[in-house]
């Protein structure tokens, strides 16, 4: 089963994304959430994600640079940057 990791320091945004994915694609994905770069590292160590939806601003860290470091193109992980409007 495809594993999605949502990393956003806005809990409302994370919950909304998780709810929408579960409503549109019931029983197709496992979903984990985290709210920081530390959480991202811990969740990734626990179970490698197939898809990562990640905020571009994660506190002190730049989400895009963090994603490039953790999920290089050769990893096969799809990551999509998120930004609040």
N, C-alpha and C positions, 0 to 999 in steps of 0.2 A: 504494500500500500504506500502511496506517495505521502511523504511527511512534509508538512509546511510549518515553517517557523516564522512567527510574526514578532518583530522587535520594534517596539514603539514606546517612548516614554510617556505617551498620552494613553492612559488606560481606557478611556472612552473610545478612542480610535481603534485600539487593539480589539476591544470587545465587539465593536461594530464589524470590523473586518472578519473576525472569527464567526460571528453570527451569520453574516452574508454568505461566506463560503459554505458553512454547514447547511444553510437553507437551500442554496443553489445546487450543491453537490453532496447530498446526504450519503454517508457511508463510503465516500470515495477517498477521503484524506484523513490522516491523523494531523492534529494541529496542536502546537505548543506556542506559548507566548512568553515574552520577557520584556523588560523595560530598560535595559542598560547594556553597555558593552560587556560588562562582567556576566550578566545573565545570558547574553548571546554566546559567550565562550562556554559557559557551563552547560547550556542546553545543547550546543553543538557537540560537546564532549560526551554527553549522555546519549544522544541519538543524532546522527548526521542528517541534516535536512536535505530534501530534494529541491525545495523552493523556499526562498527567504524573502519576506516582505519586510523592508527595513527602513525606518526613519532616517533621513539624511543628517539630522541633528540629534545626536544621542549624548546630551550633557556636554562633557568636555571633548568628546570624540566626534570626528567627522564620520558619519555613517558610510559615505562612499569610500573613503580611504580604508576604513575598517573592513568593508566588504571585499575590496580589492586584495587586502592582506589575507583575509580568512577564506575567501572563495575565489581563487584565481580561475581564469577561463578553463584551465586544464582540469579543474575539480569536477566539472559537470553539474555543479549546483547553479540553478537559475536564481538570481536575486533581482528584486525589483525595488528601486528606491521610492520612498514615500515622503511627501512633504505636505504639511497642512496648508490650506489656502488662507 
